[in-house]
Amino acid sequence: MVDMDQAGISTRLDAQQRLLRAIARTQSDHTRQLREQGELLRQQDERLDQVQAGTGRVEVGVQAVLSLLGAAGSGADPGPSES
């Protein structure tokens, strides 16, 4: 009877050890995936900053064009022409 109890405990212990190893592998995989996702997020953030900076430059350019068009439409001298 003691041998059966010990065999049962041994079997459960082996199963628990396999589960712990599986959990450790899974945790390691998830940690790696999170690091990769974090790096991708940082790269996307940098790209977004570049796009936002470009959008600001375009907005300044559009305002300059609108200003020149407004000056030309009012008959005011828009300044020297670069022809």
N, C-alpha and C positions, 0 to 999 in steps of 0.2 A: 504494500500500500504506500509506503514511503517512497518507493521507487517510482510509482505512478505519479504521485504528487510532484516529485522532483522532475520527472520527465515532462509533466504538464507545465511546470514553472519554466523549465528550460526552453520548451517550445514557445511559450509566450514571450520570454525574454529575447529569443532569436527574432521573433516577429517584430517586437518593438525596436530592436536594433536595426532591422531592415527599414522600418518606417522612419527612424531617425536619420539614417543615411539618405533615404529618398527625400526627406524634408530638407536636409542640408544641401543636396544637389539642386533641388527646386529653388531654395533661397539663393543659392549662388547664381543660378540662371537668371532669376528675377533681378538680382543686384546688377548683373551685367547688362541686362536689358534696360534697367532704369538709367544706368550711366550712359548708355548709347542714346537713349531718348533725351536725356539732359543735354548731351552734346549737340544733338540735332536741334533742340530748342534754342540753344545759344546761337547756333549758326543762323537759324531763322530770325532771331531777334536782331542780329547784325544786319541781315538783309533788309529787314523792315526799317531799321534806322537809315540805311542807304536810300531806300525808296522814299521815306519821309523827307530826307534832305533834298532829293531830286524833285519832289513835289513842291517843296518850298521855293526852289529855284524857278520852276515852271510858273508858279503863281506870281513871282516877282516879274518875270518876263511878260506874262499876260497883262499885268497891271501897267507895265511900261508901254506895251503896244496899245492898250486902251487909252492911255494918256496921250499918246501920239495921235491916235485916231480922233480923239476928242479935240485936240488942238487943231488938227487939220480941218475938222468939220466946222469949227468956230471961226475959221479964217485967220487964226493966229499963226505966227511963224513957228513951226515945230523945231526949228533949228537947222543946222547945215545938213544937207543931203549927202549921203555917201554913194554917189552914182559912179 
